Amino acid sequence: MFCNRMSREISIEASELTKTYYLYDTPADRLKETFHPFRKIYHRSFDAIKGVSFTIHKGESFGIIGRNGSGKSTLLQLICGILQPTQGTVAVHGRVAALLELGAGFNPEFSGRENVYLNGAILGFSRKEIDELYDDIVSFADIGDFVEQPVKTYSSGMYVRLAFAVQACVEPEILVVDEALSVGDVFFQQKCLGRMRELRENGTTLIFVSHDMGIVRELCESSVYLQKGQLMYCGPSYKAVQRYYNEDHRQDSPEDEGGTGGVPEIAFTGTEIWRQNPTEKPVNADAEILSVTMADKDGFPSMKAIIGETVEFKMYYRVNNSSPLHASVSLRNRFDNLISCYGTYLNDLDPQTLPAGSVGGVAFQIRCDIEAGSYTIHFSLSSPSHLPNRGTTVDETPWLGPLTVEWDYENKKAPFLGMFALPVSCSFEENQET
């Protein structure tokens, strides 16, 4: 799969990139294969990266996302020249500064100062050039007098502070960051993200790997989504993030593949955040959910909202056997706490009954009176019960998202503080006797 975008000066170009490892059950099998007179094969092949192609342009911020074991770190090492591809090519145009792991390239016996100069030399800078940058590097790292101590005495946070400071302050042409910032506190993360934005504005190409989808969506213009070493999607970051969250639970949309996969054409509104995978249809279900869309308060496709704004989700479903149905939507926060579950039953609506073969829809308007953060969303159809708060699930989606709720706490008065807004009224009273 090949990913290409607008015509600009190319910074990195990968073509059919493949990295294959030979796996042996025992070390002796490696020797047997090496010296076997008839070249008997004792290994099995494993493709950490397979046939990946993409283009990154100069000054572009580019994300690489995927679950653990998807090949992200292998791809970065191929880009940085640490690994050589088994097949394909990767062309890098510019000086690369890579932060792939904590303290990579540091000598634990050297002081922080000595390692600054060592890393600068590795990056191709002269001692005079590092002299000019040294104060900025030490100021950014903010590790105080520890800069004169051996780095083997550093905490993991101090390691990454100094390592990132060296890479960021030398203003490389290409900066590669692999999940290293996760060890820093929130203040250091903010400083790093601010610095990466500055580098991007100054023309540095940024390649960023993280499991924090909020940062990827905010920082990166485009992203690739890897799954088991294969490139599943390349394009705008918000779409790549959607694919990441909906992994293995949806098929490619019609605009991606030119087909509907058995789902009838519907006048969808908003952005489609989930679509049924026809290979995973419910067996003998009375109804099946076809897709879910979301729109912001103005009716435009979006997965973001400001606190207090109303967003709309629409769930479309096909009826297989005519029977009464209720629909519900649930939200969980990033700590996996259930924030809300609401729907037609709790809203005192009668269940909907449609003839078999027809397509129905349910619209959910949700006012986001919840704290800023990322939320996942779940939709379900259920048949009613004669018992209160009971029902039998007919079909449901996976947890989808993220829905990002935002607020500028630094510059705006918050509408409330806490996880959500309760309907509280208050007033001052005067002339009370004590």
C-alpha positions as CSV (number, residue, x, y, z in Angstrom):
1,M,0.0,0.0,0.0
2,F,1.4,3.4,-1.0
3,C,0.8,6.7,0.7
4,N,1.5,9.9,-1.2
5,R,0.3,13.5,-0.7
6,M,0.8,16.9,-2.2
7,S,3.9,17.7,-4.3
8,R,6.5,19.2,-2.0
9,E,10.2,18.6,-1.3
10,I,10.5,15.0,-0.1
11,S,12.2,14.4,3.3
12,I,11.7,10.6,3.6
13,E,10.4,8.1,1.0
14,A,9.8,4.4,1.7
15,S,9.1,2.0,-1.1
16,E,7.9,-1.6,-0.5
17,L,9.8,-1.6,2.7
18,T,10.1,-5.1,4.3
19,K,12.0,-6.4,7.3
20,T,12.1,-10.1,7.8
21,Y,13.5,-11.9,10.8
22,Y,14.5,-15.6,10.9
23,L,13.2,-17.3,14.1
24,Y,14.8,-20.5,15.4
25,D,13.4,-22.7,18.1
26,T,16.9,-23.2,19.6
27,P,20.3,-21.7,19.1
28,A,21.5,-25.1,17.8
29,D,19.0,-24.9,14.9
30,R,20.8,-21.8,13.7
31,L,24.1,-23.8,13.6
32,K,22.5,-26.8,11.9
33,E,21.1,-24.6,9.2
34,T,24.4,-22.8,8.7
35,F,26.4,-26.0,8.3
36,H,23.9,-28.4,6.9
37,P,25.3,-30.0,3.7
38,F,21.9,-29.9,1.9
39,R,20.9,-26.4,3.2
40,K,18.0,-27.7,5.3
41,I,15.8,-24.9,6.6
42,Y,15.4,-24.8,10.4
43,H,13.9,-21.3,10.7
44,R,10.5,-19.8,10.2
45,S,10.2,-16.3,8.7
46,F,8.6,-13.4,10.5
47,D,7.8,-10.1,8.7
48,A,8.0,-7.3,11.2
49,I,7.3,-4.9,8.4
50,K,5.9,-6.0,5.1
51,G,5.5,-4.0,1.8
52,V,5.2,-0.5,3.5
53,S,5.4,2.5,1.2
54,F,4.9,6.2,2.1
55,T,6.2,9.6,1.5
56,I,7.0,12.3,4.2
57,H,7.6,15.8,3.0
58,K,9.9,18.4,4.4
59,G,8.4,20.3,7.4
60,E,5.6,17.8,7.8
61,S,4.6,16.3,11.1
62,F,4.0,12.7,10.6
63,G,2.6,10.1,13.1
64,I,3.0,6.4,13.2
65,I,0.4,4.5,15.3
66,G,-0.6,0.9,15.9
67,R,-0.9,-1.5,18.7
68,N,2.1,-3.1,20.5
69,G,3.8,-5.5,18.0
70,S,2.5,-3.7,14.9
71,G,6.0,-2.8,13.7
72,K,6.3,0.9,14.7
73,S,9.7,0.7,16.3
74,T,11.1,-1.5,13.5
75,L,9.9,1.0,10.9
76,L,11.6,3.9,12.8
77,Q,14.8,1.9,13.0
78,L,14.7,1.4,9.3
79,I,14.2,5.1,8.7
80,C,17.1,6.0,11.1
81,G,19.4,3.4,9.4
82,I,19.8,1.3,12.6
83,L,18.3,-1.6,10.7
84,Q,18.7,-2.5,7.0
85,P,15.6,-3.6,5.1
86,T,15.3,-7.1,3.8
87,Q,13.5,-5.8,0.7
88,G,12.5,-2.4,-0.6
89,T,14.2,1.0,0.0
90,V,14.0,4.0,2.3
91,A,15.6,7.3,1.2
92,V,16.2,9.9,3.9
93,H,17.1,13.4,2.8
94,G,18.4,15.3,5.8
95,R,20.2,14.9,9.1
96,V,18.2,12.7,11.5
97,A,18.1,13.1,15.3
98,A,16.4,10.1,16.8
99,L,15.0,9.6,20.3
100,L,14.1,6.0,20.1
101,E,14.8,4.9,23.7
102,L,15.9,6.4,27.0
103,G,19.5,7.4,27.0
104,A,20.3,5.8,23.6
105,G,23.9,6.8,22.8
106,F,24.7,7.8,26.4
107,N,27.7,6.5,28.1
108,P,26.6,5.7,31.7
109,E,30.0,6.5,33.1
110,F,30.1,10.0,31.5
111,S,28.6,13.0,33.1
112,G,25.6,14.7,31.6
113,R,27.9,17.5,30.2
114,E,30.2,14.9,28.5
115,N,27.2,13.1,27.0
116,V,25.9,16.3,25.6
117,Y,29.1,16.7,23.6
118,L,29.2,13.0,22.8
119,N,25.7,13.1,21.3
120,G,26.4,16.3,19.5
121,A,29.4,14.7,17.8
122,I,27.3,11.7,16.8
123,L,24.8,14.1,15.2
124,G,27.7,15.7,13.3
125,F,28.2,18.9,15.2
126,S,31.5,20.4,16.1
127,R,32.6,21.1,19.6
128,K,32.3,24.9,18.9
129,E,28.7,24.4,17.7
130,I,27.8,22.5,20.8
131,D,29.5,25.2,22.9
132,E,27.1,27.7,21.4
133,L,24.1,25.5,22.1
134,Y,25.1,24.1,25.5
135,D,23.4,26.6,27.7
136,D,20.1,26.2,25.8
137,I,20.4,22.4,26.2
138,V,21.0,22.5,29.9
139,S,18.3,25.1,30.4
140,F,15.8,23.0,28.5
141,A,16.7,19.7,30.3
142,D,16.3,21.5,33.7
143,I,18.2,18.9,35.7
144,G,20.3,21.3,37.7
145,D,23.7,20.3,39.1
146,F,23.1,16.7,38.0
147,V,24.4,17.7,34.6
148,E,27.9,17.3,36.2
149,Q,27.1,13.8,37.6
150,P,27.4,10.4,35.8
151,V,24.2,9.7,33.9
152,K,24.1,6.2,35.6
153,T,22.8,8.1,38.7
154,Y,19.9,9.7,36.7
155,S,16.3,8.7,37.1
156,S,14.4,7.7,33.9
157,G,12.9,11.2,33.8
158,M,16.2,12.9,34.0
159,Y,17.5,10.6,31.2
160,V,14.8,11.6,28.8
161,R,15.0,15.3,29.7
162,L,18.6,15.4,28.8
163,A,18.3,13.2,25.7
164,F,15.4,15.2,24.3
165,A,17.1,18.5,25.1
166,V,20.1,17.5,23.0
167,Q,18.0,16.3,20.1
168,A,15.6,19.3,20.1
169,C,18.0,22.1,20.7
170,V,20.4,21.2,17.8
171,E,17.4,21.8,15.4
172,P,17.8,18.7,13.3
173,E,16.3,18.5,9.8
174,I,14.4,15.3,10.8
175,L,13.4,14.6,14.4
176,V,12.2,11.1,15.3
177,V,10.6,10.5,18.7
178,D,9.4,7.1,19.8
179,E,7.2,7.2,22.9
180,A,10.1,8.5,25.0
181,L,8.1,11.5,26.4
182,S,5.7,9.3,28.3
183,V,8.1,9.2,31.3
184,G,8.1,12.9,31.8
185,D,5.7,14.9,34.0
186,V,3.0,16.9,32.4
187,F,5.1,20.2,32.6
188,F,8.0,18.6,30.7
189,Q,5.6,17.0,28.2
190,Q,4.1,20.5,27.5
191,K,7.6,21.9,27.1
192,C,8.5,19.2,24.6
193,L,5.4,19.5,22.6
194,G,5.8,23.3,22.4
195,R,9.4,22.8,21.2
196,M,8.3,20.2,18.6
197,R,5.7,22.7,17.3
198,E,8.5,25.3,17.0
199,L,10.7,22.9,15.1
200,R,7.9,22.1,12.8
201,E,7.2,25.7,12.1
202,N,11.0,26.2,11.4
203,G,10.9,23.5,8.7
204,T,12.0,20.4,10.7
205,T,10.3,17.2,9.6
206,L,8.8,15.5,12.7
207,I,8.1,11.7,12.9
208,F,6.2,10.9,16.1
209,V,5.2,7.6,17.6
210,S,2.9,7.4,20.6
211,H,0.0,5.5,22.1
212,D,-1.5,8.9,23.1
213,M,-4.0,9.5,20.3
214,G,-4.8,12.9,21.5
215,I,-1.2,14.1,21.0
216,V,-1.0,12.4,17.6
217,R,-4.2,14.0,16.4
218,E,-3.1,17.4,17.8
219,L,0.5,17.4,16.7
220,C,0.6,15.4,13.4
221,E,-0.9,16.5,10.1
222,S,-0.8,12.9,8.7
223,S,-0.3,9.5,10.1
224,V,0.1,5.9,9.1
225,Y,-1.7,3.1,11.0
226,L,0.2,-0.2,11.1
227,Q,-1.3,-3.6,11.9
228,K,0.9,-6.7,12.2
229,G,3.6,-5.0,10.1
230,Q,1.3,-3.9,7.3
231,L,0.2,-0.4,6.4
232,M,-3.6,-0.3,6.9
233,Y,-4.1,3.4,6.4
234,C,-2.2,6.5,5.5
235,G,-3.7,10.0,5.5
236,P,-5.1,12.7,7.8
237,S,-4.3,11.9,11.4
238,Y,-7.9,12.1,12.7
239,K,-8.9,9.4,10.2
240,A,-5.9,7.2,11.2
241,V,-6.9,7.6,14.8
242,Q,-10.4,6.5,14.0
243,R,-9.1,3.4,12.3
244,Y,-6.8,2.7,15.3
245,Y,-9.7,2.8,17.8
246,N,-12.0,0.8,15.6
247,E,-9.4,-1.9,14.7
248,D,-10.8,-5.1,13.4
249,H,-14.4,-3.8,14.0
250,R,-15.1,-2.1,10.7
251,Q,-14.5,-2.5,7.0
252,D,-13.1,0.2,4.8
253,S,-15.6,2.9,4.0
254,P,-17.0,3.3,0.5
255,E,-14.7,6.3,-0.1
256,D,-11.7,4.1,0.6
257,E,-12.6,1.0,-1.4
258,G,-15.5,2.1,-3.6
259,G,-18.0,-0.4,-2.2
260,T,-20.5,-0.6,0.6
261,G,-19.8,-4.2,1.6
262,G,-23.4,-5.2,1.7
263,V,-24.6,-2.1,3.8
264,P,-27.4,-0.2,2.0
265,E,-26.7,3.3,0.9
266,I,-28.0,5.7,3.5
267,A,-27.9,9.5,3.5
268,F,-25.3,9.7,6.3
269,T,-24.8,12.9,8.2
270,G,-21.7,13.8,10.2
271,T,-18.5,11.8,10.1
272,E,-18.8,8.0,10.0
273,I,-17.1,6.6,13.1
274,W,-18.0,3.0,12.6
275,R,-19.4,0.7,9.9
276,Q,-20.4,-2.9,10.2
277,N,-17.9,-5.6,9.1
278,P,-20.0,-8.0,7.0
279,T,-17.8,-10.9,8.0
280,E,-18.8,-10.4,11.6
281,K,-22.6,-10.1,11.3
282,P,-24.7,-11.2,14.3
283,V,-26.0,-14.7,13.8
284,N,-29.8,-14.9,13.6
285,A,-30.1,-11.5,15.3
286,D,-33.5,-9.7,15.2
287,A,-31.6,-6.6,14.1
288,E,-28.0,-5.5,13.3
289,I,-26.3,-2.1,13.6
290,L,-25.0,-0.9,10.3
291,S,-23.1,2.3,11.1
292,V,-22.7,5.2,13.4
293,T,-22.0,8.9,12.5
294,M,-21.3,12.0,14.6
295,A,-21.7,15.7,13.9
296,D,-20.8,18.8,16.0
297,K,-23.2,21.5,17.2
298,D,-23.2,23.1,13.7
299,G,-23.9,19.8,11.9
300,F,-20.4,19.4,10.6
301,P,-18.4,16.2,10.8
302,S,-16.2,16.2,13.9
303,M,-15.0,14.2,16.8
304,K,-14.4,17.2,19.0
305,A,-16.7,19.3,21.2
306,I,-16.3,22.1,23.7
307,I,-17.7,21.6,27.2
308,G,-21.4,22.4,27.2
309,E,-21.8,21.9,23.4
310,T,-24.3,19.4,22.0
311,V,-23.1,16.8,19.6
312,E,-25.3,14.4,17.6
313,F,-24.8,10.7,17.0
314,K,-26.9,8.7,14.6
315,M,-27.1,5.0,14.6
316,Y,-28.5,3.1,11.6
317,Y,-29.7,-0.5,11.8
318,R,-31.3,-3.2,9.7
319,V,-34.3,-5.2,10.9
320,N,-34.1,-8.9,10.2
321,N,-37.1,-10.1,12.3
322,S,-39.8,-7.6,13.2
323,S,-39.8,-7.0,16.9
324,P,-39.8,-4.0,19.3
325,L,-36.4,-2.5,19.9
326,H,-34.8,0.1,22.2
327,A,-31.5,1.9,21.6
328,S,-28.9,3.3,23.9
329,V,-25.6,5.1,24.0
330,S,-22.9,4.8,26.7
331,L,-19.8,6.8,27.4
332,R,-16.6,5.8,29.3
333,N,-13.7,8.0,30.3
334,R,-10.0,7.2,29.9
335,F,-10.0,5.5,33.3
336,D,-12.7,3.1,31.9
337,N,-15.3,4.5,34.2
338,L,-18.9,4.4,32.9
339,I,-19.9,8.1,32.8
340,S,-23.3,7.8,31.3
341,C,-25.7,5.3,29.7
342,Y,-28.9,6.7,28.2
343,G,-31.3,5.9,25.5
344,T,-34.9,5.5,24.3
345,Y,-36.0,3.4,27.3
346,L,-34.8,5.9,30.0
347,N,-36.2,8.7,27.8
348,D,-39.6,7.1,28.1
349,L,-40.0,6.4,24.4
350,D,-41.9,3.5,23.2
351,P,-39.8,0.8,21.5
352,Q,-39.7,1.0,17.8
353,T,-41.1,-1.8,15.7
354,L,-40.2,-1.9,12.0
355,P,-41.0,-4.5,9.3
356,A,-38.3,-7.1,8.5
357,G,-35.9,-5.9,5.8
358,S,-36.3,-2.2,6.6
359,V,-33.6,0.2,7.8
360,G,-34.1,2.3,10.9
361,G,-32.2,5.1,12.6
362,V,-31.9,6.6,16.1
363,A,-30.5,10.1,16.7
364,F,-28.8,10.8,20.1
365,Q,-28.2,14.5,21.1
366,I,-25.7,14.6,23.9
367,R,-24.8,17.8,25.7
368,C,-21.2,17.5,26.8
369,D,-21.4,18.7,30.4
370,I,-18.5,16.5,31.2
371,E,-14.9,17.4,32.1
372,A,-12.4,17.9,29.3
373,G,-10.7,14.7,28.1
374,S,-11.1,11.7,25.7
375,Y,-14.1,9.4,25.9
376,T,-15.1,6.2,24.1
377,I,-18.7,5.6,23.0
378,H,-20.8,2.4,22.7
379,F,-24.1,1.8,21.0
380,S,-26.6,-1.0,21.4
381,L,-30.0,-2.3,20.4
382,S,-32.0,-4.3,22.9
383,S,-35.4,-5.9,23.2
384,P,-37.6,-4.7,26.1
385,S,-38.4,-6.6,29.2
386,H,-41.3,-6.6,31.7
387,L,-38.8,-6.0,34.5
388,P,-37.5,-2.4,35.1
389,N,-34.0,-1.6,33.8
390,R,-33.7,-4.9,32.1
391,G,-33.5,-5.9,28.5
392,T,-31.8,-8.4,26.1
393,T,-29.0,-7.1,23.9
394,V,-29.8,-7.7,20.2
395,D,-26.6,-6.1,18.7
396,E,-24.0,-3.7,19.8
397,T,-20.9,-1.8,18.5
398,P,-17.4,-2.1,20.0
399,W,-16.3,0.9,22.1
400,L,-15.7,3.7,19.6
401,G,-14.0,7.0,19.6
402,P,-12.4,9.0,20.8
403,L,-14.8,11.8,21.5
404,T,-12.6,14.7,22.6
405,V,-14.1,17.3,24.9
406,E,-12.0,20.4,25.3
407,W,-11.8,23.5,27.5
408,D,-9.2,26.2,28.0
409,Y,-8.9,26.1,31.8
410,E,-6.0,28.6,31.8
411,N,-7.8,31.4,30.1
412,K,-11.5,30.8,30.6
413,K,-13.8,30.4,33.6
414,A,-14.8,26.8,33.8
415,P,-18.6,26.1,33.5
416,F,-18.0,23.6,36.4
417,L,-15.2,21.6,38.0
418,G,-15.2,17.9,38.4
419,M,-16.2,15.0,36.2
420,F,-19.6,16.3,35.1
421,A,-22.2,19.0,35.9
422,L,-25.0,18.3,38.3
423,P,-28.1,20.5,38.2
424,V,-27.2,22.6,41.2
425,S,-28.8,26.0,42.0
426,C,-27.4,28.4,44.6
427,S,-28.1,31.9,45.9
428,F,-26.9,34.3,48.6
429,E,-29.2,35.0,51.6
430,E,-29.0,38.2,53.6
431,N,-29.9,39.3,57.2
432,Q,-29.7,35.8,58.7
433,E,-29.8,35.8,62.5
434,T,-27.3,33.6,64.3
